[in-house]
């Protein structure tokens, strides 16, 4: 174990070779991850010839050994979300601080949660250990001259809320944020530019009890409504009032400073908070654009059919989340008036 040294190296990918889980590493030192999504940041790094020429591929046990030898920070916050709800604005605001590491929808975590365990490559205990070790390898500095790392957030992909129990096993003390949005606006947004996971067959069996043929011939609007409904439903099932901050899109961007920072236990400096305030005036994914709420415009685009699908498949779960919010975060409720269900 003493010979294992990955200081300054970051694990960017898991893959299978010769029947075992392998880890792909690049030499990133303490470079910040400021891109809206993890994969975008890695792609940017891979533009450098050095990163293409010098790589390390190791068995998973080397990553686990590095965790034992050099443990990093556990995440200060895990963000679950329903998609198209402002979650990227939160991570981009936090990333403005040089003392914070944000990892937004990292593919290695998705691999562990949705591929390694169901496929039998790793058992549950091994997945939990791998999650901890992967995050630990990111949550540490290798150069004393770098700004100290004070906090660390991971935003999961929208479809992973049902994996919250595994996340809880990996980081039992880490607080969560569940970010929601009035569902008609989410469905309209997805139908305008559908995410890949809302195309049948791209994410496995998202709708239990239906055959491959039934999924293939299902109308896209119905399929999207039902999958999104499952994501909202998973939030109602996995909500843990002791650790979970329920946030709604209507509370952004103000709640980032007033609620998120305190929930994750991070006393960000005045300079960092000023940077965050400036960042949230701009769009989460497109920072050259001014941030404006577009809920009303999305409602105006909604057909009667989309409204009916929302009411049937998604709205009951959203209303349940509203009830939970009222019970556990009553001070937040007045902020939701602007995005009430139509």
Secondary structure, DSSP 8 states (H G I E B T S, - for coil): -TT---TTEEEEEEEEETTEEEEEEEE-TT----SSSHHHHHHHHTTSHHHHHSEEEEEHHHHHHHHHHS-----SEEEEE-SSSSHHHHHHHHTTSTTEEEEES-HHHHHIIIIITTTTSS-HHHHHHHHHHHHHHHS--S-TTS----EEEEE--GGGGGGHHHHHHH-TT-EEEEEE--HHHHHHHHHHS--GGGSTTSSS--STT--HHHHHHS-HHHHHHHHHHHHHHHHHHH--TTTEEEEEGGGTTHHIIIIIHHHTT----HHHHHHHHHHTTB-SS-TTSB----HHHHHHH--HHHHHHIIIIIHHHHHHHHHHHHHH-GGGGGGGGGG---
